[in-house]
Amino acid sequence: MTFEVMLILSAVVFAAAFIQGALGIGFALIVAPVLGLVEPSLLPVTLLILMLPLNSHVAWREREEVDWNGAGWITLGRFAGTFAGLWLLVVLSGRQLDLAVGWFTIIAAGAALLAPRFDPTRPAALGVGLFTGVTETSTGIGGPPLALLYQHAAAPVLRSTVAICFLAGEVISLIILALAGRMETVQLLAAVYLFPAVMLGSALSRMTHSRIGGPGLRVAVLLFAIVSGLYLIAG
């Protein structure tokens, strides 16, 4: 990657980390389409690595609000879905992966915007975990289904529970991707270079997350994700 590309990615990662820390979703929705446009070889490994410290910070910050029962069922489904996601990653070409990222982004963001209210029951949590395992392992995107499940919960519950589920799922996906030989040195180096942007954005969210108007910003993030997904498909 050139220095200019790294600066662009750092700016995008910084903004996405701030939004994720404030709302509980947004990082993968923003970063994945941009990576797909400028450096698709980094998906999904670099994205998954970058989310580890971000979600660790959010989960620890609001650890007392975690819905542990729901998180357990989501993680169970997440583990099962990981293998289907790995299969997609193996069989898809670069262009097909771009299309998958684009369509998964649009569908997930659209669902989060339009779906009616429903409660996080055990079957719903298991199903969301399964779907998230497929999409996050293959494209790096998994937030909207989780946000949809907890969209009517208190903001700290949404942020902390989604962060815990992300954290467990990312570890599962990275282990399986490494065992499958899908982890490369360039992906690890990119994560190291972009790590400061993640930490700065996450730290800033800690100072402002309680004062941000969640619903409006959430809609803005999801609309941005839809536009990014459309651009990736068109490319």
C-alpha positions as CSV (number, residue, x, y, z in Angstrom):
1,M,0.0,0.0,0.0
2,T,1.1,3.5,-0.7
3,F,1.5,6.2,2.0
4,E,-1.6,8.0,0.6
5,V,-3.7,4.9,0.7
6,M,-2.6,4.3,4.3
7,L,-3.6,7.9,5.3
8,I,-7.0,7.4,3.8
9,L,-7.6,4.1,5.5
10,S,-6.3,5.6,8.8
11,A,-8.9,8.4,8.5
12,V,-11.7,6.0,7.7
13,V,-10.7,3.6,10.5
14,F,-10.5,6.5,13.0
15,A,-14.0,7.7,12.2
16,A,-15.4,4.2,12.2
17,A,-13.9,3.4,15.6
18,F,-15.4,6.6,17.0
19,I,-18.8,5.7,15.7
20,Q,-18.6,2.1,16.8
21,G,-17.6,3.2,20.3
22,A,-20.4,5.6,20.5
23,L,-23.2,3.6,19.0
24,G,-22.2,-0.1,19.2
25,I,-22.2,-0.6,15.4
26,G,-20.7,1.0,12.4
27,F,-17.0,0.0,12.2
28,A,-17.3,-2.9,9.7
29,L,-20.1,-1.2,7.8
30,I,-17.9,1.8,7.1
31,V,-14.4,0.1,6.8
32,A,-15.3,-3.1,4.8
33,P,-16.6,-1.3,1.7
34,V,-13.7,1.1,1.7
35,L,-11.2,-1.8,2.0
36,G,-13.0,-3.6,-0.8
37,L,-12.5,-0.6,-3.0
38,V,-8.9,0.3,-2.3
39,E,-7.3,-3.0,-0.9
40,P,-9.6,-6.0,-1.1
41,S,-6.9,-8.4,-0.2
42,L,-7.1,-7.2,3.4
43,L,-10.6,-8.5,3.8
44,P,-11.7,-10.0,6.2
45,V,-8.5,-10.6,8.3
46,T,-7.3,-7.0,8.8
47,L,-10.8,-5.9,9.6
48,L,-11.3,-8.6,12.1
49,I,-8.0,-7.9,13.8
50,L,-8.7,-4.2,14.1
51,M,-12.0,-4.9,15.8
52,L,-10.4,-6.9,18.6
53,P,-9.1,-3.9,20.7
54,L,-12.1,-1.8,19.8
55,N,-14.7,-4.3,21.0
56,S,-12.5,-5.2,24.0
57,H,-12.6,-1.5,25.1
58,V,-16.3,-1.1,24.6
59,A,-17.1,-4.4,26.4
60,W,-15.0,-3.5,29.4
61,R,-16.3,0.1,29.6
62,E,-19.9,-1.1,29.9
63,R,-19.3,-4.7,31.2
64,E,-22.1,-4.4,33.8
65,E,-24.7,-4.0,31.1
66,V,-24.0,-7.1,29.1
67,D,-26.9,-9.5,28.3
68,W,-24.9,-12.6,29.0
69,N,-27.7,-15.0,28.2
70,G,-28.3,-13.6,24.8
71,A,-24.6,-13.3,24.1
72,G,-24.2,-17.0,24.8
73,W,-26.8,-18.1,22.3
74,I,-25.5,-15.6,19.7
75,T,-22.0,-17.0,20.1
76,L,-23.2,-20.6,19.7
77,G,-24.8,-19.7,16.4
78,R,-21.8,-17.6,15.5
79,F,-19.5,-20.6,15.8
80,A,-21.7,-22.8,13.5
81,G,-22.0,-20.0,10.9
82,T,-18.2,-19.5,10.7
83,F,-17.6,-22.6,8.6
84,A,-20.2,-21.5,6.0
85,G,-18.5,-18.1,5.9
86,L,-15.1,-19.7,5.4
87,W,-16.5,-21.8,2.5
88,L,-17.8,-18.6,0.8
89,L,-14.4,-17.0,1.3
90,V,-12.7,-19.9,-0.5
91,V,-15.1,-20.2,-3.4
92,L,-15.6,-16.6,-4.2
93,S,-13.3,-14.7,-6.6
94,G,-12.1,-11.2,-5.8
95,R,-14.9,-9.5,-7.8
96,Q,-17.4,-11.9,-6.3
97,L,-16.2,-11.0,-2.8
98,D,-16.6,-7.3,-3.6
99,L,-20.2,-8.0,-4.7
100,A,-20.8,-10.1,-1.6
101,V,-19.5,-7.3,0.7
102,G,-21.6,-4.7,-1.2
103,W,-24.8,-6.8,-1.1
104,F,-24.3,-7.9,2.5
105,T,-23.8,-4.3,3.5
106,I,-26.9,-3.0,1.8
107,I,-29.1,-5.9,3.0
108,A,-27.9,-5.7,6.6
109,A,-28.1,-1.9,6.8
110,G,-31.5,-1.9,5.1
111,A,-32.8,-4.5,7.6
112,A,-31.5,-2.5,10.5
113,L,-33.3,0.6,9.1
114,L,-36.6,-0.9,8.2
115,A,-37.3,-4.0,10.3
116,P,-40.1,-3.8,12.9
117,R,-39.4,-4.3,16.6
118,F,-38.9,-7.8,18.0
119,D,-37.5,-9.1,21.3
120,P,-34.1,-10.9,21.6
121,T,-35.5,-14.3,22.3
122,R,-33.4,-17.4,22.4
123,P,-34.3,-18.6,18.8
124,A,-33.8,-15.1,17.5
125,A,-30.3,-14.8,19.2
126,L,-29.3,-18.2,17.8
127,G,-30.4,-17.3,14.3
128,V,-28.7,-13.9,14.4
129,G,-25.5,-15.6,15.6
130,L,-25.6,-18.1,12.7
131,F,-26.2,-15.3,10.1
132,T,-23.4,-13.2,11.6
133,G,-21.0,-16.1,11.6
134,V,-21.5,-16.5,7.8
135,T,-21.3,-12.8,6.9
136,E,-18.5,-11.7,9.3
137,T,-16.2,-14.6,8.4
138,S,-16.6,-14.1,4.7
139,T,-16.8,-10.2,4.5
140,G,-16.0,-8.9,7.9
141,I,-19.5,-7.4,8.4
142,G,-21.7,-8.7,11.2
143,G,-23.0,-5.7,13.1
144,P,-26.4,-4.9,11.7
145,P,-28.1,-8.2,12.6
146,L,-26.8,-7.8,16.2
147,A,-27.9,-4.2,16.3
148,L,-31.3,-5.2,14.9
149,L,-31.7,-7.8,17.7
150,Y,-31.0,-5.2,20.4
151,Q,-32.2,-2.1,18.6
152,H,-34.8,-1.4,21.3
153,A,-32.6,-2.2,24.3
154,A,-30.9,0.5,26.3
155,A,-27.9,1.9,24.5
156,P,-25.4,0.5,27.1
157,V,-26.9,-3.0,26.8
158,L,-26.7,-2.8,23.0
159,R,-23.1,-1.5,22.9
160,S,-21.7,-3.9,25.5
161,T,-23.6,-7.1,24.3
162,V,-22.7,-6.5,20.7
163,A,-19.1,-5.9,21.7
164,I,-18.9,-9.1,23.6
165,C,-20.5,-11.1,20.7
166,F,-18.1,-9.4,18.2
167,L,-15.1,-10.2,20.4
168,A,-15.9,-13.9,20.7
169,G,-16.8,-14.2,17.1
170,E,-13.7,-12.4,15.8
171,V,-11.5,-14.8,17.8
172,I,-13.3,-17.8,16.4
173,S,-13.1,-16.5,12.8
174,L,-9.4,-15.6,13.1
175,I,-8.5,-19.0,14.5
176,I,-10.4,-20.8,11.7
177,L,-9.0,-18.5,9.0
178,A,-5.5,-19.0,10.3
179,L,-5.9,-22.8,10.3
180,A,-7.3,-22.7,6.8
181,G,-4.3,-20.7,5.6
182,R,-6.2,-17.6,4.8
183,M,-4.1,-15.2,7.0
184,E,-1.2,-13.4,5.3
185,T,1.6,-11.2,6.5
186,V,0.4,-8.1,4.6
187,Q,-2.9,-8.4,6.4
188,L,-1.2,-8.5,9.8
189,L,1.1,-5.5,8.9
190,A,-1.8,-3.4,7.8
191,A,-3.6,-4.1,11.1
192,V,-0.5,-2.9,12.9
193,Y,-0.3,0.3,10.9
194,L,-3.9,1.1,11.4
195,F,-4.0,0.2,15.1
196,P,-3.3,3.8,16.3
197,A,-6.3,5.0,14.4
198,V,-8.5,2.5,16.1
199,M,-7.3,3.4,19.6
200,L,-7.7,7.1,19.0
201,G,-11.2,6.8,17.7
202,S,-12.2,4.5,20.5
203,A,-10.7,6.8,23.1
204,L,-12.6,9.8,21.7
205,S,-15.8,7.8,21.8
206,R,-15.3,7.3,25.5
207,M,-15.4,11.0,26.1
208,T,-18.5,11.6,24.0
209,H,-20.6,8.4,23.8
210,S,-23.0,9.5,26.5
211,R,-23.8,12.8,24.8
212,I,-24.3,11.6,21.2
213,G,-27.8,11.5,19.7
214,G,-27.8,7.8,18.9
215,P,-30.8,7.4,16.6
216,G,-29.9,10.1,14.2
217,L,-26.2,9.1,14.0
218,R,-27.2,5.4,13.6
219,V,-29.4,6.2,10.6
220,A,-26.6,8.3,9.1
221,V,-24.1,5.4,9.5
222,L,-26.5,2.9,7.9
223,L,-27.3,5.3,5.0
224,F,-23.6,5.8,4.4
225,A,-23.1,2.0,4.5
226,I,-25.8,1.6,1.8
227,V,-24.2,4.2,-0.4
228,S,-20.8,2.5,0.1
229,G,-22.2,-0.9,-0.8
230,L,-23.9,0.4,-3.9
231,Y,-20.6,2.0,-5.0
232,L,-18.7,-1.2,-4.4
233,I,-21.2,-3.2,-6.5
234,A,-21.1,-0.7,-9.3
235,G,-17.3,-0.8,-9.3
